[in-house]
Each structure stands twice: as C-alpha cells, then as structure tokens.
Amino acid sequence: MTLFPRAVNETTSRELRKTFRSPSEIFYPLIFFVLVLTMFPFSIPPVPGLFNSIASGILWTAALLAISLSLETLFKADYSSGALEVIHLSGANLVLVAIGKSLGHWIISGLPIALLAFPIGWALDLNFLTLWVLVITLMLGSATMSLTGSSISALTVGLRGGGFLLVMLSLPFFVPLLIFGSSAATNASLGIVPEAELYFLGGMFVLSLTVAPWATAHAIKIRLG
Amino acid sequence: MSKPILEVTNISLSRAQKLVVRDLSFSVSGGEILRLSGSNGSGKTTILRALAGLILPDNGKVARLEEKLGNITTSSNSVIYIAHRHGLEENLSPLENLNFLSQVCTPPPIRDGVSVLETLGLKTSMHVPTARLSAGQKQRISLARLLMFDAPLWLLDEPFTALDTSSKKQLESMIDAHLDRKGAVVLATHQRFNCKSHVLKHSLPMIP
C-alpha cells in the first residue's frame, strides 16, 4: 500500500494488529449495535408500515451510539502505557499518526457496522436502493466520526470521567451527520434521489479530514504536557 | 571544557497546581552525568519531563543546545527519555513495538530493532506479546531506545529498577560508552551504580 505516507500506514497496521490480538474491541461495538436494534421492535406499536418508515433512522442512531462508545479505546491504552509519550518524543509526525489512528478505528468500527447494516436493514424490509444509500452514508458518516472523534478522544484521554465527557462532547458534532445520513436513506426509500445529502456528507468528511488530524495532534501534546 | 548540551536557568515547576521545584539552575556538558536525588515527591520525574520538553516550566528556561558533538549528530530529536512507564503496547511483541517506532521516528534510527534486542539479550522473547514478559524484561526493552536512536542527551528515570545484576552492569557500560562519545546523561535514581566518569549530584529539597 503506497496510497498514504509511511507513518499513516504504519500506525494503521499497528492499530489493526493490536486490535486483532484482543478482538473484543471489534465485537463490543458490533454487539451493542445489534442489541440496540433488536430492542426497538419490542417498544414500537405494531402499526403496519411504521417500523419500516423509521428503520433507517434507527439504524443510523444505533450506529452513531456504537461508534461514539468505541472512540474511548482509541488513545486509552497508548496513554496509560506511556507509548503515546514515546511516539511523540521519537519525533513522529503526530498529524500522520492521528490520520493512521482514525483510519484504523474506522476499519475496526465504522466499516463493519456499515456493512452489518445491510443484512439488518434487509431483515427490516428496506428496499435495495435504501440499503445501498444506508451503507454508503454510514461509511462516509462513520469515517467523519472516526476523524472528529479522534480529536475529542485525544483531548479527554486520561481524564476522570473521560469516557462520559467524550460521548457528551462528540454527540453535537455527530448530529448533523445523523440528520443528513438518515434523511438520505429515508428519501431513498420514498424514491427520491438523495444527492444533496450525499454531497453534504462528503463535504463533512473532507472538512474533518482537513481539520481533525491537526486538532488531534495538538490535543495529544496538550494531554501529555 | 565542551559547551553545555543542556542549560537550565531558574526554572520553577509545578505538578497538579503544586509547586515542586523552585529556582533550579544547572547545566550539563558533553561527557557529564548528573544525578538528581531527593526523597519521593521532590520533583525528580517532573524535572525530567520538563527537560524532555513534555511540560513547560512556570518560570525560567530549559535550553537544549543542538549542535554537532563528537560523533553524535544532533537534530530535532536530541533527547531520549526513559520514563517510569515502559511505553510499550502490550498486545504487540517487543520487536513490533520497536519496528513501529523506527518507521515513524525522525530522524531514522541508527540500528534496527533485531540487533538492539539481541544486544540486550532479548533474542528469545522478541516475538512474544509484551504482556507476557516480566517487569525487568519490559524495562530492558524500553532501554533499547537508547541504542536504537542517536541523541546527545539521555534522561533516565529510575532506570535500574527491576533490572537484574547483569542487565544493570550492561546499562552502566552503555552509560559509560555514551559519556565517552561526549553525550550527556541526567538520571534520577535511589540505587547505587558504578560509572567511570565523575557523577555530578544535585539533591532536591522538599518544598512544603
């Protein structure tokens, strides 16, 4: 893979390798995602067509919560072992490390959740166009969440109640993604082409890619000092 | 007398909003070793973190002079800080940990991970997940950075803790070799150790 600078590649492969050695980190968000989704049918009145009309919104909400919860692990181990300090002092480019970390986090959490949304949405009787739009918006949205969330994760790592703070601080950033992501899927289910929403999500992704890694690098320096 | 590698002028440092070091000044030149001593909580680790550039002093100045010294080429990465915490990812092997650092660090390392781990007598455990190694082995792996990277200033925080007699001897000879190359060492330790050069001492008072 020569697509990215070496530091990005190395960081991503380090993240993947360490996660695959203790895979619970991959399964917890996925299990949480599925569990939240299975709770909804119990709580909604059995009106024909009701669940189908809100299914994409529910899928998006569950994905957003699962990803928010998984963000805490992004820097926790490296901070408490002192590895983050070692990486910083070795003169590594923290911006590239931040991009690598976000990419690794997306491959571990966002990507499997987006792919899992396909069979679950199918089981919830969504049509094919809606399913595709749902998967694409979740992929774009979760990548944005991994990037933005990494900054907040770095800023709150090692703080008392940092996990709670992380979710509280990141949710406002994720709400626009939720609005446009779920409305894209809902529009697709009504037969409307969701171009505008997809452009918006693409724009949010590019914005977070150009801002978040620098914010993350700065946040790491603040937390180490 | 060579120029100082590190010059500290009138620094005050605080930890968790409490002043721990007041108006400290010293300088360390190439070939010199400075030992910080003082009771627990007197600010030894805080000073080392400030020297590494991780924390900024409340007052005063820490200057690391970056120039060519002996056969050590200084650069932006002019310090190696061995902290209390070993700084290793537990799910990865020692070699994977070092290889990752050697890929992302600037400037590139002077020795590769395999040869450094062999030198330190960790050949048999270099592919084992770090979580399965003992505290002493982890300490030795974190010392591997001293051999892997080329930096004129070594900052060592309790480096002899958990080391066995032979590893301790090896670290002592590593320090001697570094001083011979006109490098400088600042270390905090409570243990006795042997060093060919004269050890400068600085004992820190407790600030109430």
Interface residues (C-beta under 8 A of the other chain):
Chain A: R6 A7 E10 T11 R14 R17 K18 T19 R21 S22 A77 D78 S80 S81 G82 A83 E85 V86 I87 H88 L89 S90 G91 A92 N93 L96 V97 L224 G225
Chain B: A52 G53 L54 I55 L56 S76 N77 V79 I80 Y81 A83 H84 R85 H86 G87 L88 E89 E90 N91 L92 E96 N97 F100 L101 Q103 V104 C105 T106 P107 P129 S142 R145 F149
